[in-house]
Amino acid sequence: MLMFIAEILVALLIVIGSTFALIGSFGLVKLPDLVTRLHGPTKATTLGVGAVLIASMVYFTVLEGEFSFHELVITLFLFLTAPLTANIIAKAYMHRHIRHDSLPPTNRTEGWATYDPPGEEGPLVPTQKPVTEPPATPPAKA
């Protein structure tokens, strides 16, 4: 009975994982710009590959009798690195394509963290006014 349940679990995880991977790949191709395209590989495809890796772990543990530590490490690495990579790509996109003055106000003493680097005194303290303009660029040398 345990083998039958394990086989059903492995089959379900493979079907669910491949469905999510297909949907995520489709979103990567069809969505209009980079920021929306990030959702395909970071959300759906990561979940899909993770489900297939967990199915592989269950298969080798229950049906073959050997615990596969490699799949566990790959799954953890995938779930940790995909959101971080998407965050870095989104910040780079914002710096290249979105003007600072087009962002909505934060209604706090701090501005947008992506655009407001700390000054010499460190991060903004609550008594300071928020930064509302992008940092000025020095004049070009002749």
TORNU-121399 format. One record per residue: x, y, z negated of N, C-alpha, C in turn; residue in three letters. Coordinates in steps of 0.05 Angstrom, whole numbers, padded with zeros to 5 digits, always signed. Example, Ala and Ser with C-alpha at 12.3 -4.5 7.8 and 13.67 -1.06 7.14 Angstrom:
// residues 2
+00264-00114-00156+00246-00090-00156+00264-00066-00156ALA;+00257-00045-00142+00273-00021-00143+00258+00001-00157SER;
//
This chain:
// residues 142
+00016-00024+00000+00000+00000+00000+00017+00025+00000MET;+00040+00025-00015+00058+00048-00016+00069+00053+00012LEU;+00076+00032+00027+00087+00036+00054+00066+00049+00072MET;+00042+00041+00070+00021+00052+00087+00017+00082+00081PHE;+00016+00089+00055+00014+00118+00047+00038+00134+00057ILE;+00061+00122+00055+00086+00136+00064+00085+00140+00095ALA;+00075+00120+00109+00073+00122+00138+00053+00144+00146GLU;+00031+00145+00132+00011+00166+00138+00022+00193+00131ILE;+00036+00196+00109+00048+00221+00101+00069+00231+00122LEU;+00086+00212+00131+00106+00219+00151+00093+00227+00177VAL;+00072+00213+00185+00058+00220+00210+00045+00247+00208ALA;+00032+00253+00185+00019+00279+00181+00040+00301+00181LEU;+00062+00298+00168+00083+00318+00167+00094+00324+00194LEU;+00098+00303+00210+00109+00306+00237+00089+00321+00255ILE;+00063+00314+00253+00043+00328+00269+00040+00357+00261VAL;+00038+00361+00235+00036+00389+00225+00061+00405+00232ILE;+00084+00393+00228+00109+00407+00234+00112+00414+00264GLY;+00106+00395+00281+00108+00400+00310+00087+00421+00319SER;+00063+00421+00307+00043+00440+00313+00052+00469+00306THR;+00063+00472+00282+00073+00498+00273+00097+00507+00291PHE;+00115+00488+00298+00137+00495+00315+00128+00504+00342ALA;+00108+00491+00353+00097+00499+00379+00084+00526+00378LEU;+00068+00531+00357+00055+00557+00354+00075+00579+00350ILE;+00096+00574+00334+00117+00594+00330+00132+00600+00355GLY;+00138+00579+00371+00152+00583+00396+00135+00598+00416SER;+00109+00592+00417+00091+00607+00434+00090+00636+00426PHE;+00089+00642+00400+00089+00669+00391+00114+00684+00398GLY;+00137+00670+00397+00162+00682+00404+00163+00691+00433LEU;+00150+00676+00451+00149+00683+00479+00128+00704+00485VAL;+00105+00702+00473+00082+00718+00481+00079+00745+00467LYS;+00090+00749+00443+00085+00774+00428+00100+00796+00441LEU;+00090+00821+00439+00100+00843+00456+00127+00855+00448PRO;+00134+00858+00423+00159+00871+00416+00174+00855+00395ASP;+00199+00864+00389+00217+00849+00373+00206+00845+00344LEU;+00194+00865+00333+00185+00863+00305+00162+00842+00303VAL;+00144+00841+00322+00123+00821+00321+00134+00794+00329THR;+00154+00793+00346+00166+00767+00354+00180+00754+00331ARG;+00189+00769+00312+00203+00758+00289+00185+00739+00273LEU;+00159+00743+00274+00141+00726+00259+00141+00697+00269HIS;+00144+00694+00295+00144+00667+00306+00165+00649+00294GLY;+00191+00656+00297+00211+00638+00287+00214+00639+00257PRO;+00208+00661+00244+00212+00662+00215+00190+00651+00199THR;+00166+00650+00209+00144+00640+00194+00136+00612+00203LYS;+00125+00611+00227+00113+00585+00236+00134+00565+00243ALA;+00155+00573+00258+00175+00553+00266+00191+00543+00243THR;+00197+00561+00224+00211+00552+00200+00195+00531+00184THR;+00169+00537+00181+00152+00518+00168+00150+00491+00183LEU;+00149+00493+00210+00147+00469+00226+00172+00452+00224GLY;+00195+00464+00226+00221+00449+00224+00224+00438+00196VAL;+00216+00454+00176+00217+00444+00149+00199+00420+00144GLY;+00176+00419+00156+00158+00396+00153+00169+00371+00166ALA;+00182+00375+00189+00194+00352+00203+00218+00341+00187VAL;+00234+00359+00175+00256+00351+00158+00246+00336+00133LEU;+00225+00346+00121+00214+00332+00098+00202+00305+00106ILE;+00190+00303+00129+00181+00277+00139+00204+00258+00142ALA;+00227+00268+00152+00250+00251+00155+00261+00242+00127SER;+00260+00260+00108+00268+00252+00080+00250+00231+00069MET;+00224+00234+00072+00205+00214+00062+00210+00187+00076VAL;+00213+00188+00102+00217+00163+00117+00242+00148+00108TYR;+00264+00161+00106+00289+00147+00098+00289+00140+00069PHE;+00275+00154+00052+00274+00147+00024+00256+00124+00018THR;+00231+00125+00029+00211+00104+00022+00214+00080+00041VAL;+00216+00084+00067+00215+00061+00085+00242+00048+00090LEU;+00264+00064+00088+00290+00052+00093+00306+00048+00067GLU;+00297+00060+00045+00310+00056+00019+00335+00072+00014GLY;+00340+00092+00030+00363+00109+00027+00354+00138+00025GLU;+00363+00152+00004+00357+00181+00001+00375+00197+00020PHE;+00363+00214+00035+00379+00230+00054+00382+00259+00043SER;+00405+00264+00031+00411+00289+00019+00415+00311+00041PHE;+00423+00303+00064+00429+00323+00086+00404+00338+00094HIS;+00381+00324+00097+00357+00338+00105+00348+00357+00083GLU;+00351+00351+00058+00344+00369+00036+00361+00394+00038LEU;+00387+00392+00042+00404+00415+00044+00397+00432+00068VAL;+00392+00419+00090+00385+00434+00115+00359+00449+00110ILE;+00339+00436+00098+00313+00449+00093+00317+00474+00074THR;+00331+00470+00053+00336+00493+00034+00351+00515+00048LEU;+00371+00509+00064+00386+00529+00079+00368+00544+00098PHE;+00351+00529+00112+00333+00541+00131+00313+00560+00118LEU;+00302+00552+00095+00282+00568+00081+00295+00593+00068PHE;+00321+00591+00062+00334+00614+00050+00345+00634+00071LEU;+00354+00624+00093+00367+00642+00113+00348+00655+00133THR;+00326+00642+00140+00308+00653+00160+00296+00680+00151ALA;+00286+00683+00126+00275+00709+00119+00297+00731+00117PRO;+00320+00723+00108+00342+00743+00106+00351+00753+00134LEU;+00353+00734+00152+00360+00742+00180+00339+00759+00192THR;+00314+00753+00188+00292+00769+00199+00292+00797+00187ALA;+00298+00800+00162+00300+00826+00149+00322+00843+00161ASN;+00345+00831+00165+00368+00845+00177+00362+00854+00205ILE;+00350+00836+00221+00343+00843+00249+00322+00865+00249ILE;+00302+00864+00231+00282+00885+00230+00293+00912+00222ALA;+00312+00912+00203+00325+00938+00196+00341+00949+00218LYS;+00356+00932+00233+00371+00942+00256+00353+00953+00277ALA;+00330+00940+00281+00310+00950+00301+00300+00977+00292TYR;+00294+00980+00266+00283+01006+00256+00304+01028+00261MET;+00329+01023+00255+00349+01043+00258+00353+01052+00287HIS;+00348+01034+00306+00352+01040+00334+00327+01051+00348ARG;+00303+01045+00338+00279+01051+00352+00259+01069+00338HIS;+00262+01073+00312+00242+01088+00297+00255+01113+00285ILE;+00243+01136+00290+00254+01161+00279+00245+01163+00250ARG;+00263+01175+00234+00257+01178+00206+00233+01195+00200HIS;+00229+01216+00216+00206+01234+00211+00179+01222+00220ASP;+00179+01200+00234+00154+01187+00242+00144+01167+00221SER;+00160+01162+00200+00152+01143+00179+00132+01157+00160LEU;+00113+01142+00149+00095+01154+00129+00110+01161+00104PRO;+00100+01180+00088+00113+01186+00062+00111+01163+00043PRO;+00130+01160+00025+00130+01139+00006+00116+01146-00020THR;+00110+01172-00024+00097+01182-00048+00112+01175-00074ASN;+00138+01173-00071+00156+01168-00094+00180+01187-00091ARG;+00196+01187-00111+00220+01205-00110+00241+01194-00091THR;+00239+01168-00084+00257+01156-00065+00244+01156-00038GLU;+00260+01157-00017+00250+01155+00010+00251+01126+00019GLY;+00253+01121+00044+00255+01095+00055+00283+01085+00051TRP;+00286+01061+00039+00313+01051+00032+00330+01047+00057ALA;+00318+01041+00079+00333+01036+00103+00346+01062+00113THR;+00334+01084+00107+00344+01110+00118+00358+01127+00097TYR;+00355+01122+00072+00366+01139+00051+00389+01126+00037ASP;+00413+01130+00048+00436+01118+00034+00442+01134+00008PRO;+00452+01121-00012+00458+01136-00037+00481+01156-00032PRO;+00479+01178-00045+00499+01199-00042+00523+01192-00060GLY;+00540+01213-00064+00563+01209-00081+00556+01203-00110GLU;+00533+01214-00119+00524+01210-00146+00509+01183-00150GLU;+00506+01168-00129+00492+01143-00131+00463+01145-00120GLY;+00445+01127-00126+00418+01128-00116+00404+01153-00127PRO;+00382+01160-00114+00366+01183-00123+00356+01178-00152LEU;+00357+01199-00168+00346+01197-00195+00318+01210-00194VAL;+00300+01204-00212+00273+01214-00211+00270+01244-00210PRO;+00290+01260-00220+00288+01289-00220+00294+01301-00192THR;+00306+01285-00174+00312+01296-00148+00288+01294-00129GLN;+00288+01311-00109+00267+01310-00089+00274+01287-00069LYS;+00253+01275-00058+00258+01254-00038+00271+01265-00013PRO;+00286+01249+00000+00298+01257+00025+00277+01255+00047VAL;+00273+01277+00062+00252+01277+00082+00264+01279+00110THR;+00290+01283+00112+00302+01285+00139+00324+01265+00141GLU;+00330+01256+00166+00352+01238+00169+00378+01253+00163PRO;+00399+01239+00155+00424+01252+00150+00434+01267+00174PRO;+00445+01291+00170+00455+01307+00192+00481+01294+00203ALA;+00484+01295+00229+00508+01285+00241+00528+01308+00244THR;+00553+01302+00239+00573+01323+00241+00575+01332+00270PRO;+00582+01358+00275+00585+01367+00303+00608+01353+00317PRO;+00605+01350+00342+00626+01336+00358+00650+01354+00361ALA;+00673+01342+00358+00698+01357+00361+00705+01360+00390LYS;+00715+01384+00396+00721+01390+00424+00749+01381+00431ALA;
//
